[in-house]
Amino acid sequence: MKAARAPGSLVAMLLAATAVLCLLGMAVGSLGWEPLWGQAGEGAAAVLWDIRVPRTLGAWLAGALLGLAGAIAQGLFRNPLADPYLLGSATGAALGAAILLVVIGVSPIAASGWAARVGLTGAAFAGAVVAVLVTLGLAKGVLHTLRLLLAGVIVGMVFGALSALVMFWVPDIMRAMQAFLLGTTSYLGWTSVILLAAVFAATLATAIAWSRALDALSLGETTAASLGVALMPARVVLVGAMALATGAAVAEVGLIAFIGLVAPHVVRALVKPTHRWLLPLAALTGGVLLLAADVLARWLLAPQELPVGVLTAVLGGGYLLWLMHRRPL
């Protein structure tokens, strides 16, 4: 692919793609292509503003959080294969949310109030932090790439099995939780949008504030320390930002594969930015990718709807296979 002249031009392209996809998202309904703007009646306005608009905005924000989390993980662990899935944080977040849903006795679709959504985000954040800490403990740090990836895969499998076990204990919420674990934007409302926007603003600002530390860490821990980077505070803050971004996204849309892995790779294929540019660009790219997948999932088999997590897994896996074929290891 031909590199863009500057990061600013890529920002303009991604914002334009976001605008087009937002219009498409608001035009695709349960029966496929159903544009409602300009139609009279309270019913059409309610469907548009209470269902389609928050779902569209929420899908973009969740994708942006996953793209941001992937960029943080790859910079922090100096590993281009690091992402919320491969480090176990996504499945840890899902386990935390599943446990809370069992404790409070509701399904994800019923957890629509502020207390429930904030509680889900907090539980998912705690689960993501625990998963990352377990992964780092098994890998004995971040220096051994292969050990880190293997530890992440193991933690992901174990936490995924525990999530399935939690669902098995409470059969009443198994169907709703199954959709949640496959990845869906169906539960998004204005409460979710406001919560995702707040988390996105906080995590993006935090990550950019520590972007120089990520640049220094890319040169190695010894070099970063010699440049004056406080390694322990940097790790704590950045792991916290990554876990919060992952936890919020998983709590609202479930498990969405490959967005956090692919988004930073797409940015690096187009430009060669420092982390001050890479972080927001990866977030924009993640938002575009998930929103495009969501629109496609709603339209492809209408009136049936594909789980968007399944679609991103297929498309993301195909992209990585193409990348491996193009650049064999």
N, C-alpha and C positions, 0 to 999 in steps of 0.2 A: 504494500500500500504506500502511496505517496504521502510523505509527511506534510502536515500543515505548516504554513509559514510561521505561525506564532500561536501560543496558547489562546490568545484572544479570539482568533478566527475560529478555533474549535469551540470555544464558549458560544459564539454566535450561532454556529451550526447546531449545537446541542439545544440551545434555547429555541431555535426555530423548529427543530424536530419535536421538542416538548410541546410547543404551541399546536402543531399539527396533530399530534397524538392526543392532546387534550380535547380537541374538537372531535376527533374520531371516537374517543372514549365516551363523550357525551351524546354521540349519535348512535351508538350500538347498544341495543337493549336485549331483553330476554328472547326476542324473536329475530334477532339479527339487526340489520340496518333499519333503524327507526329514529330519524332525526325529529326532535320535538320542539326545537326553537322556532318561534313564530306561531306555534299552534295555540289557539285559545283554549281556555278551560283550566280549572283548578287542578284537575287530575294530571294533565300533562306537565304543569309547572311543578307539582309535588314530586312526580317521578324524576324530573330533570334535576331539581335543586336538592331534594332529600335523598336521592339514591345515586344517580349517575355522577353528579359533580363531586360529592365527597368520595365516591369510590374511585374516580379518576385521579383526584388529587392525592388520596391516600395511597394508591398504588405507586404513584410517582415518588412520594415521600419514602415509602418502604424500600423501594429500589435504590433511592439515593442513600439511605442509611446502610444498606447492604454493600453498595459500592464503596462508601466511605470506610466501613469496617474492613473490607478487603484490602483497601489501600493502606490502612493503618497496620493491619496484620503483616502484609508483605514487607513494609518498611521496617517495622519493629523487629521482626524475626529474620530479616534479610533473606527472605525466601519467596521467590515468585509464585510458588504453589500454595502459599499460606492463604487461607480464607476462613470465614466463620464455620464452614462445614468441615474442612480438613483439620481444623484445630479443636473440633468438638464443641465449640461454643454455641452453635445453632441447635444441636440436639440437646445440649445442656439447658438452653433457654426453653426449648419445647418441654423438657421434663419438668422444669420449674413451673411453667404455666399449667401443665397437665395436673400436677400435684395440687396447685391452688384451686383449679376447677373442681377437682374431686372433693377438696376440703369444703368449699363453699356450696357444692352441690348444684352447679349450673353448667350449661353447655356454653361454648364460645359465643353462639349467636344470642344467648340470653344475657350475656355479660355486657350490657350496653351502657350502664351508668358510669359516671366519673369514677366512683370508688372501685368498681369492678375493673375498669380499663387500667387505672393507675396500679391497682393491685396485681393485675396480670403482667404489666410491664415490670414492676418491681420483682415479682417472682421469676420472670424470665431473665432479668438482669442477674439475679442471684445465681440462677442455674448456669448462666453463661460464664460467670466469674469462677464458679466451682469447677466447671469443665476445663477452662483454660488452665487453672492452677493444677488440676490433676494431670493434664497433658504435659505441662512444663515439669511437674514432678517426675513423671515417668520418663520424660526425655532427658532429665538431668540438665536442664537449661536449654539454650537456643543454639548452641554451637554446632550440634550434630544434626544436619538437615534431615538425613534419612531417619534417625531416631525420632525426631520431632514429628515427622509426617506419620510414621508408624504409630506413635503414641496417640496422635490425633485421630487416626482411623480407629484404633482400639477404643478410645474414650467415646467416640461417636457411636460405635456399635453397641457398647455397653449402655450408654445413656438412652439410645434409641430403644433397646430391649426393655429398659426400665420404664420408658414411656408406654410401651405396649402393655407391660404388666399392670401399670396403673389403670389403663383403659380396661383391661380384663377384669379388674376388681370391681369396676362400676360400669356394668353393661349399658345402663341407661344413657350414658353420654358417649358410647363408643362410636355411633354413627357420626355425630357432630365432630368428635375428636379425630375421626379418620379423615374427614374433609380438612380439618385444621392441619393435620400432619402432612397431607398431600399438598397443601398450599392453596389458599383461596383468598380473594379480595371481597367475597360476598358479605363479610361481616363489617365492612368499613362504613362508618358514619361520620358525622361532623365531630363527635367527641374524639374519635380515633384520629381524624385529620389534625385537630388542634394539638393532641398529645404528640403525634409524630412530628409535627412542625416544631414544637418546643424542644423535643429531644434532638432533632436534626440541627437546630440552631445552636444548641449547647454543645453537642459533640463536634460539629464542624468548627466552631470557634475555638474549642479546646485543642483539637487536632492541629489547626493552623498555627495556634500559639506555640505548639511544640514541634512545628515542621522542621526547624533548624536542627533539633535533636534527631529527628528521623534522617535528615541528610547526613549528619555526622555518624549515626549508627550504620549507615550503608557502607562506611569506610572501615567498620570494625569497632568493637568495643574499646580496644586499647587506644585507637586513634580518637574516638569520640571522647574518651576520658581526658586525653591530652588536650583536646580542644575546649575543655571546660564544661562538658555536658555532665550533669548529675544523673548518673545512670539509673539508680534506684528510683528516684522520684519520676524520671521520664517513663520508666517501665510501668510504674503504678498508675500514673495518669493515663497513659496511652492504652494500657490493658483495660482500665476502667471505661474509657471512651469507646473502645471497640466492643466491650461487653454490653454497654448501655445501648449503643446503636443496634447491635444484633438482637438484644433482648426486646427492644421496642418493636423492631420489625417483625420478629417471630411472634410476639404477643398479639399483633394486629392482623397479620396475614398468614401465619403458620410458617412451615418450612419451605423456603424458596431456594432451590439449588443453583449454583454456578454464577449468580449475579455478582457476588463479592469476589469471585475468582476472575471472571472474564472482564469486568469493567476496567480495572487498572491495566490489564493487558491491552485492551483496545486503545486506551489513552496513550500508552507507551509506544504502540505501533504507529500512532499518528504524530506525536510530538515527543520530545525528550525533556520533560519538565523537572524542576525541583519539586520537593514535596509541597511547597506552598501553592503550586499550581496543580500538582497531581491530585491532591486530596479533593478540592472542589470539582475538578474535572472528572475524577472517578465517581463522585457523587452524582453529578449531572448525567454521566453515562449510565450509571446504575438505574437512575430514575427513568431514562429513556428506554432502557432494555426491558425493565419490568412492566412499564406502561404499555409498550408495544406487545409484549407477551400477553398481557391481560386483555387488551383489545382483540388480539388474535384468538385467545382462548374463548372469549365470549361470542365471536363471530363465526368461527370455523365450523362448528357443528350445531349452530343455532337451530332449534330452541334449546338443545342440550348445551351444557357448558363444560369444557375441559378444565380440570384442576390446573391452575396456572403453574404450580410447582412442578408438575409432570412435564408441562411444555418447556419450561426453562431448563429442566434437566436434559431433555432431548436436544434442544437447540444448543445449549451450552456444551454438552458432550460432543455434539457434532463439530462445534467450533474448535474445541481442543484437539479432536482427532485430526481435523484439517491442519491445525497448527503443528501437530507432531509430524504429520506427513510432509509439511513444507520445510520444517526445521527438525530433522531427525536428531535424537539425542545421541 
